[in-house]
Amino acid sequence: MDIIEALKWRYAVKKFDASRKLTDEKINKVKKALQLTPTSMGLQLMKFVMVESDEIKKKITPIAYNQPQIEDASHLIIMCRKTDVQSTDIDSFIETAALTNELEVSHESMQDYDKSLRVSLSIPEEQQKIWMDNQVYIALGNLMTVCAVEEIDACPMEGFNRKKLNEDLGFTNQNLDAVVIFALGYRSEEDYRLKFKKVRRPMKDLFSTI
């Protein structure tokens, strides 16, 4: 599908067709797109938890204020960030980057990059959290576009008890913090949003040239 037509086609689905499931091929494309998503400094201090289990979906439903998308969607992706930036996060990134670019990049330049990362991230923990939340939203925007092109219906959801979800699914013990629940699958013909035309501000209100 043409990218603009795909973006016109997509909307935040409120009622999924619970009888339709995404194929492994579609799910693998979604995973690959998330792996390739851009983030600041390329650090990707996040984790994407794929939920297929009906039992886990039912557990999440009351935490997400009983929104029907949770159980009707084919899959959920809980998009989490690290709770804080640890030295080992930078160590593992530098090690991977060095191995990937072994023949093209000098050891000295990798050491310089390591130092610059540590200086950049030596900010208060609250600032780290805001920064990492923003990285998840970059990934979310990328994911919504990919789903539109692949004709996968989706609904990003921020309406849930973040603290309870973290505790009940064991994220707190893994040093993870859930930011967004992303429901994906196929729209139901009974979704009331199908009757709505997409509303966007006119181009003249959104753009200026200087």
N, C-alpha and C positions, 0 to 999 in steps of 0.2 A: 504494500500500500504506500502511496505517496505520503511523505512525512506530514504535509499540511492536512491532507485528507484524513490521515490517521489521528491527528490532534483534534480535528473537528469531530471525529467519530467517538473519541473517548469521553467519558464523564465519570463522576464518582458514583459507582453503582450502589444502590440502596437495597436491591433484592437480587440475589444470585439464584441461578438455577442449580439447586442442590443435587440434581441427578447427573450433572455433567462434571467430569473431572479433567484436569489438564494432563496431557500426556507427559511421559518422562522427557521426551524431546523438548517440549515447551519449557518444562521446569529447568532442564539443563541450560537452555538459552538464558533464562532469567538469572540463574546462578552465575553464568559466565559474564553476563552484563554487569552484575554486581561486583564480581571480581575485578572487572576492568574499569569500574567507576572512578572518576577523578576525585582526589581528596588533597587537601593542603599538604604539601611536602611529600605526598605519596604514602603517608604513614598508615592509613586505613586502620585506625585504632577503634575498630568496631567488630561486631559479630552479627550475622544474620541467622536467626533461628527459624528453620522451616517447620511448620506445624501441619502434619497430615492426620494425626490421631483425632478421631471424633471425641474420645474421652478428654483429651487436653483442651479441645475447642469448647466442650461443655464446661470445663473448669474455668476457662477464660471468660465465658459469656457474662456472668454476673459482675466480674471485675471490669468489663467493658460496658457496663450499664445496660445489659441485655439487648445490645444491638444485634439484629438478626444476621447481619453479614458474617459474624464470627462463625456460626455453625453452618450456614448455607454455602459459604465460599468453598471452592475446591481445596485451596491451601491458604495458610496464613504465613506471612514472614514477619517475625518480630525483629525489628531493626534496633539493635542495641549498640551502645558505645561503651568504651572502657570507663570505669569510675574515675580513674586518674591516669596520668602519664607516668609510667615507671621506666627506670633505666633499662630494664630488660626489653622493653618495647623498642627502644632505639637500637639496642644491641642486635636484636633479631632482624630488624629492618636493614641495618648496615651490613650484616652478614649475608643476607639474601641479595642485597644490591651488589655487593662485592662479587659474589659468585656468578650472578647474572651478567655482570659487565667485566668479568675477569680479564679479558684480553684487550678491552678498550679503555679502561680507566685505571689510573695508577693507585697504588696503595695509599700514597700521600694525599691524593685528592679525596679519597674516601674518608681518611682521618679528618681532613678539613671539613667535610660535609657532616661528619659525626659531631664535631665541635659546634658547628653552626646550628644543628638541630637542638642540641642541648641548651644552647644560649636562647634560641627562639622559644623553647618550651619551659624555660625557667620563669614561669609566670604563676601568680597565685592560683590555687586549686579551683576557685570559683570561675576564674577566667578560662582555665583549662576545660571545665565542664561546658561552658557556653561555646567554646571553640569546637569541642568534639560533637556537641549537639548539632552545630552548623554543618559539620562534615556528613552527619547522617542525612541531613536535609538535601545536601548535594547529591548523595546516593539515591535519595527518594525521587528527586526530579529526574535523574537519569533513568531510574526504574520505570517511572510512569510513562516516559517517552518510548522506551523499549517495549513495554506491554502494549501500548497503542499500535506500534508498528507491527507487532506480532498478533494483533487482534485478540489480546487477552484482556478481559475486563478486570477492573481493579477498583479498590476504595482504600485510600490512606486514612487511618483512624488515629486521632490523638485523644479521643474520649475514652480514657480508661484510668483506673487507679494505679498509677505508676509504681508506687511503693509496694502495694499489695501484689501486683503482678511480679515484681522483682523477687519478693519473698516467696510467693507460692510456687513459682517455677524454678527457684533455686539460683536466680541470676545474682542475687546479692552475694552469695558465697563464691561466685565465679568472677567477682569484681566487674559485673556488667550492670548496665542501667538501660532499661527499655525506653525508647524514645517514640517510636511509631509502630503501630500494628498495621500491616499491609495485607488486605484481603484480596485474593485474586481467583478468577475462575471465569464464568460466563454469565452474562446478564440474563435475568428472567424476563420473559415477555410480559409478566405482570408487574414489572418495576414501574412505579408511577413516574419516575424520572424520564422514562422513554418519551413521554408526551411533551417534555420541556425542550425548547430550543436553547442552544447555548447562548449565554449572555456574556458579552465582553465589551469593555469600553472601546470607543472608536479609536482608530490609529492616531488621529490628531491629538487626542487627549493623553496618549501614552508616550508619544515620541516628540522629541524636539531636536533640532540640528544647530550646533554652535560652531 
